[in-house]
Amino acid sequence: MKLNLTFLLIFVMAQTLNAQSALEVPENLITENIPPIPSSLVEEVKNFTEARSASFVDWHPLKKEMLISTRFGNSSQLHYVKFPGGDRKQISFFEDAVGGASFEPLKIVSF
């Protein structure tokens, strides 16, 4: 019910706001009877659609350390956690999301 109410509120706001600067509709979409969506509304809604999340990426092969991926806004970045319960340290700072990572595998040498 809350989700439907949110979309209804956004639709009503879009109709009542002055659409001087509106979201551009791609040429390959056909829209009928849909009012322009103001850019200001897009920015307001962004606060609710871009969330933080973290997920496990890889364990260190010998130590109690791990890599995690943390999403800030619209991009996932890689973080290093040195010990259980420790703070994360961001190790990637790209504009695009990091798709994956791993620690270098152990090399077993036999004599």
Secondary structure in CASP SS format (residue, H / E / C, confidence):
PFRMAT SS
TARGET T0000
AUTHOR 0000-0000-0000
METHOD secondary structure of the structure
MODEL  1
M C 1.00
K H 1.00
L H 1.00
N H 1.00
L H 1.00
T H 1.00
F H 1.00
L H 1.00
L H 1.00
I H 1.00
F H 1.00
V H 1.00
M H 1.00
A H 1.00
Q H 1.00
T H 1.00
L C 1.00
N C 1.00
A C 1.00
Q C 1.00
S C 1.00
A E 1.00
L C 1.00
E C 1.00
V C 1.00
P C 1.00
E C 1.00
N C 1.00
L C 1.00
I C 1.00
T C 1.00
E C 1.00
N C 1.00
I C 1.00
P C 1.00
P C 1.00
I C 1.00
P E 1.00
S H 1.00
S H 1.00
L H 1.00
V H 1.00
E H 1.00
E H 1.00
V H 1.00
K H 1.00
N H 1.00
F H 1.00
T H 1.00
E C 1.00
A C 1.00
R C 1.00
S E 1.00
A E 1.00
S E 1.00
F E 1.00
V E 1.00
D E 1.00
W E 1.00
H C 1.00
P C 1.00
L C 1.00
K C 1.00
K C 1.00
E C 1.00
M E 1.00
L E 1.00
I E 1.00
S E 1.00
T E 1.00
R E 1.00
F E 1.00
G C 1.00
N C 1.00
S E 1.00
S E 1.00
Q E 1.00
L E 1.00
H E 1.00
Y E 1.00
V E 1.00
K C 1.00
F C 1.00
P C 1.00
G C 1.00
G C 1.00
D C 1.00
R E 1.00
K E 1.00
Q E 1.00
I C 1.00
S C 1.00
F C 1.00
F C 1.00
E C 1.00
D C 1.00
A C 1.00
V C 1.00
G C 1.00
G C 1.00
A C 1.00
S C 1.00
F C 1.00
E C 1.00
P C 1.00
L C 1.00
K C 1.00
I C 1.00
V C 1.00
S C 1.00
F C 1.00
END
